[in-house]
Amino acid sequence: MNLRGVNHQLVKIKNRNLILRLIYERGSISRQEISRLIGLTPATVTNITGELLEKGFITELSNFREKSSAGRKAVPLAINPTAGYVIGVDIRPKIVRMSISDLLGRLSNIESFPYNSNRDELIETLVEKLQVLTEDRDILGIGIGVPGLVDSSSGEVKISPNLGWKNLNLSGPIEKSLRIPVTVENNVRVMALGERWFGKGKKSDNFILVYVSLGVGSGIVISGKIYKGINNSAGEIGHTVVSEDGELCNCGKKGCLETFASARAIVKNFKGTSLDEDSDIDEIKSAIEKGDKRAIEIVNRAGHYLGVGISNLVNILDPEMIILAGRVIRLGKTLLFPMRESLESRLFSTNKIRIEISELGKEIGLYGASALALEKFFYDKEEL
Ligand SMILES: [Zn+2]
């Protein structure tokens, strides 16, 4: 293909992405509005929405005709949620969760299964379970979120300290067995995509999801795209140093944010034991509610350092919004008040930041993995 052909292809993909984005953001919107907001000619909009209509991915809401400015009836367009499905897979230490999602991120068939350290066995079980889920359904793609360093272009998990994996090609064997496109990405980046498609990031092109759970990580969205960095390691806020004389982190450095604000650190500081259950955070929450001074102090301190870490991100990237998610965020104002205070006192004078709490809940990883598969399907190729 010559350069002009490549360019034409890229322009088409870019325009389709803009139009789809707008339909997702607005819920329903007429061709005229699309044309006005994006600045594309009516002919281009008709052309691109025509393809989406023909494939069934969008639909005309013929009962809701609005008067357009030209006096003609404008027909709103909306996503046709059941035109196709994707599968989201959320791989966590010891457990895999998976679900089907329609085009609007409505999850169904949520299930989970435990696994041991044998990676081949895990892939085999995963393929079996996916085979069942893909029966009788038009599956557009599979998205998989994995903690650790992931090269999404090759589908390889480079290193995952939490899972004990190194150099594992995850997408290859699954794609080969199922003949469905499989995309693998770091789990927190995947969650940021979940926010972008279905959550609070729907209307924002520049935001950062900060996920505070077992560890602390972030997914950075700049100009509507996930920022990955040259080594695929962008967003490692958990390993930024917030106190030079802090404790030794499992990455080998001292005073990383994770040593103060992760669930692992908070539970260790409070109970003197390592964290193994989700309920540990609830235990600390109830200690706080009973007025336990030590619990309050530990969580206040975690909030303070979380604010320090986030202020560095905000001062460097100047995003529109920070979205907070993860089990530690459930600790509420005991964490969030000191966080906000230390964050705001450290912001460069012209910076303002909106802080939001994610509404995707415990299934944020599944929403994200579904969004990853949708993004791959809609945004990456010329022909749908
Ligand atoms: Zn560290």
Residues whose N, C-alpha, C, O or C-beta is under 5 A from the ligand:
A	BS01	ZN	G238 H239 C249 C251 K253 C256
